[in-house]
Amino acid sequence: MTSPATPVRIALVGSGRIGQVHALSIHRAEGAVLQVVADPFISGAASVVERFGGRATTDALEAITADDVDAVVVASPTSTHVDLIAACLDAGKPVLCEKPIDLDTARVDGLRARAAAAGTPVALGFNRRFDPHFAELHRRVTAGEVGPLEQLTIISRDPAPAPEDYIKVSGGIFRDMTIHDFDTARWFVPDVVAVTAVGLRQFSDVIAKHDDFDGAVVTLVGAGGQSVTITNSRHCAAGYDQRLEATGPLGTLSVGNVTDTLVRSSNGTSGDAGAAFQTFFLERYSQAYSAELEAFLVAVRGGEMTNPGYEDGRAALLLADAAGVSAREGRTVRVDLTA
């Protein structure tokens, strides 16, 4: 445990795109310092260190176990997550790991008991819980503003598909993309009991070639009868489409898309036209990544753990797997997220 006056010294494992996002968040945080960056490709680690400080290494275990490291952020490929979380548990180091924990539920369950018994925080990188707009909507729903939640609608569309090299190892749309929406759904409706999904092949021959879907519509049902509808697409002409709506007997709360300006234009060719949506997840969720890290630092210092934890990561993966079965077999899949 470190005191509030002492910066938390962080090891970052992974220097790719998401690793650079976390490096920036660490750099911006008053209570943290980037101590070491580990990546088997040393040039990537060295590039991050050149921008944000620390030292570079190719050895993730060396970084995790270093005496001058207090906590770890894992931003490496999914296939490494279970082993790196286990290494953090062995070293007694708090860890914030990107989603998903793994693509194989059996591997996730193999570490489940150890994670539950750990005396140090194990946090999962579901950053949308920390988006200020979504968090306000959640707070107001929890406060009863719409009455008992009846329907939740989540819309998430990417501007364009990821490169083929990523698509073929991503684990599929449900475990790669929709998994964020599954966690958002459980934030509002923790006890999901049924999953019905339709996988869509509407525009991408590349994605279809890898036996994946380029869009999806998923309906979740909660134990209390609540419904959650998730709409996904791997492309959107308007940009990064991220919306949320919660409805109950007393009304509706909604969050629309974020734009760079609130100025709107009306003229001879258009009425009340606004700026384009932000076109990249790093723009849309930059505040969320910073808030996610700040919450993790509180837990590292011995405060309340408010980040999604290992069980949340496992639950989201179970829902993703159930959605895959539902989409391919054309049936509703019952789930028990507590078993």
N, C-alpha and C positions, 0 to 999 in steps of 0.2 A: 504494500500500500504506500502511496506517495502523498505528501501533504499538498494542499492546494497551491502553496507557494513554489513547489518543486515541479518543473515540467516533467510530464510523462515521456520517457524515452521509448520511441517506437521503432520496431523492426518492420519493414514493409517487404513482403514476399511477392514478387511479381512487378515488373516495370512496364507492362503493356498499357493499353489505353485506359483500362479501369485502374490499374496501378498508379498511373499518372494523376488520375482524379483524386485518389486517396492521398497521394503525396502533396497535392495542392491543398487539400483540406487540413492535413497535418501542419503544413507550413503556415497556414492562415490562423490556426488555433493558438491562442495565447498560452494554453496549458499543455502544449505538446512540442516535441522536437523530433525530427526525423533522424534517427541514430544510425541506421544501417538499411541498405536496400539489397535484397538478394534476388538474383535471377541467373539461371544457367547461361544466359547470353549476357556476358559481362558488359557489353557495350550499352545495352539498355539500362542496366543498373547504374552505370557510370554517367549516362546522360541525365537520369533523374537526380543523382547526387550533385551533378554540376549545377542544376537548377535550384535544388532545395537543401543541399547540405547533406552531411552524414558521410558514410563510407560505403563502398560497393563490395559485394562478394558474390561468388557463384554458389555458395553453400547455404541453403536455407536453414539447415539444422544448426550450423554455426551461428547464424543470426539469431535464431530463436533462443538458443541457450546462452548467449553472450551475457556476461555479468552486468554490462551497462545497458541492457534492454529490459524495460518494465512491462511492455505489452507488444502484441503482434497484430498486424493487419495482413490478412491473406487475400491477395488479388491475383493469384496464379490460376492456371487452367483447372477446370472442375475435377479432373481425374486425380489431382494432387491434394484436394481439400481434406479428405478424411485423414490421410497420413499426417498432414501438417497440423490439423486440430489435435490429433493424438500427441504429436510432439510438443505442442503447447501445454497440453494437460500434464505430460511427463515433466515438463520444466516448470510447472506452476505459473505459467504466464497467461494472463487474460488475452483472449483472441477475438477479433472481429473478422469474420470470414465472409467472402462474397458468396452469393447463391449460385447454384444449388449446392447442398452439402456433397452430393454425389448423384450420379445418374442411376445408381443401383441401390434400391431400398435395403437390400440385405447388408450392404456395406455401411449404410447409415445406421441401421439397427445394431450392427456389431459394435458401434461406439456409443450407443445410446445410454447405457447404464453408467459408463464412465463419465460422460458429459453431465448426466443428471447428478452424479455424486461429487462432481468437481467443486472444489472450494474457490475456484476462480471463474470469472465470467466467460461464457462462450456466447458470442453475439453473432447473428446472421445479418447480412447486408441487404435487408429489405428496406431500402431508403425511403420508399413512398410514404411510410408512416410518419416521416419527419418533414414531408412537404408542408409548408405553413398553411396552404389553402386546404389541403386534404385534412390536416390535423385540426383546423378550426371546424370543418364540417363534422369530423368525428366527435369533437368536444361538444358540439351543439346537439348532435344526435344522442350522445350519452346523457346530456342534461335533460333530455325529454322534449326538445323543442318540436319535433314532428310526432310525438307520441311513440308508442311501440313501433319499432322499425318493421315495415312490411315488405318493402322492395328496395333493393340496392342495384343500381345500374353502373357498370364500369365499362368505359370505352377506351381502348388502347390500340392505336394504329401507328406503326413506324412510317417514316417518310419513304423508305425504300428497304428492300431486303439486305441483309448482311452478305458479304462475299461468300461464294460457294465453299471455299475452304473452311469457313466457320460453320455454315449451315450443315455440312456433312458430319461435323463432330459435336453439334450443339445439343443433341439429345431430343430434338424435335420441338415444335412450337410450344407444346404444353409445358415442357420442362425448362425451356429456355426463355420464352416470352410470357406466356400466360402465368407462369409461376409467381411473378410479381403481383398479378391480379388475384391469384388464389390467396396470397398473404393479405392483400388489402381486404378481400372478402372476409377472411377470418378475423381481421381486426374488428369488423362490425358484427359478424356472425360466427363466433368461435366454433360452435358445434354443428358443423356441416354433416349431413347424414346421407345425402344422395347427390350424384353427379350425372348430368346428361349433356353430352357434347356432340357437336357436329363439326367435323373437319372439312375444310373447303380447299379445293384446287381450282382457283379462278383465273390465275394469270401467269404463274411462274412454272415453266417447264423444268427449270433447274431444281427448284424445290421439290417438285413432283418426282424428279429422277432419283432423289434421295429418300423417296417414300415418306415425304413429310407434307404438311399442309401449309398453304400461304395465308390462310385465314381460319377463323374458328368462332363459333358461338357456343357458349357454355351456360347451362343453368344449374345453379346449386340450390339445394333446399336445406334450411336449418332445422334443428330439432324443434324449434318453436314455430315452424311453419313459414319462416321468412324465405323469400326468394332473392337470389343474386343472379343477375344476367351479365355475362362478360362477352364483349364483342372485340375481336382482334383482327388485325390485318397486317401483313408484312409491307404494305405500301399505302400511302395516302398523299394525294396530290397537294393538299393544303399544308402539309408539314407534319409535325409530331403531334398527333391528336390524342389528348389526355383529358378525359372528362369523368365526372363522378356525380351521381344523383342518389339521394336517399329520400324515401317517401314513407309516410306513416299517416294515421288518421287525422293528424292536426296540420299536415302540410308537407312541403317538399323543400329540401335544401340541395343546392347543386353547385358544382365548381366547373367553370368553363375552361377553355384553352387560354394559355398564357401567351401574350404577345409582348413585343418590345416597347410598345407605346399604347396608351389608351385613346389617342387622338383618332377620330373617325371622320370620314369624308363623305359628303353628298354633293353630286354634281349632275351634269346632263346624261351621264352614262351609268351611274350607280348611285344607290342611296344607302347612307349609313354604313359605308365600307370601312373596315378596320384594317390594321396591319396584319401581315401574314403570321401564322402560328410560328413559334420557334421550331427549328428544324432538326434539333439534335437533343438527345436525352441529357447531355451534359449541360446544355443551356437550361432546359426545363427544370432539372432537378439539382442544380448547383447548390441551392440553399439546403436542400434535403441532405445532400452528402455531408455538408458541414455540420448540420444539426445532428445527424447520425453519429458523427465522430464525437461531438461534444457530449452526447448522452453516454457513449462508450467510456469517455474519460471519467465521467462521474462514477460509473461502475468500477473502473480500474482503481479509483481512489477509495473504494469501499462504500460508495453511496448506492442508492437504489438502482437496480438494473431495469431500464425501461426499453432497451433494444429488444427486438425479437430474438428469441433464443433458439437453442438446438431443437426443441420440440416444435417450434414454429416452422423451422426449416424442414423437419421431417413431415409435418402435416401438409405443407405446401407440395412436397414431392409426392405424397400419397394421393393428393387431389389431382396432380398432373398425371400420374399413372392411371388413375381411375378415368380421367377424361380421355386418355389415349385408348383405353379399352372400350369406353362408350362410343367414341367416334368410329372405331374400326369394326365394332360388333353391332352397332345400331341399337343399343339398349341403355337403360338407366343402371348405374352401378351404385350400390349401397356401400357406404364407407363407415368405419369406426376409427376415428383419429386418435382415440385414447388407448387402443389395444396395444 
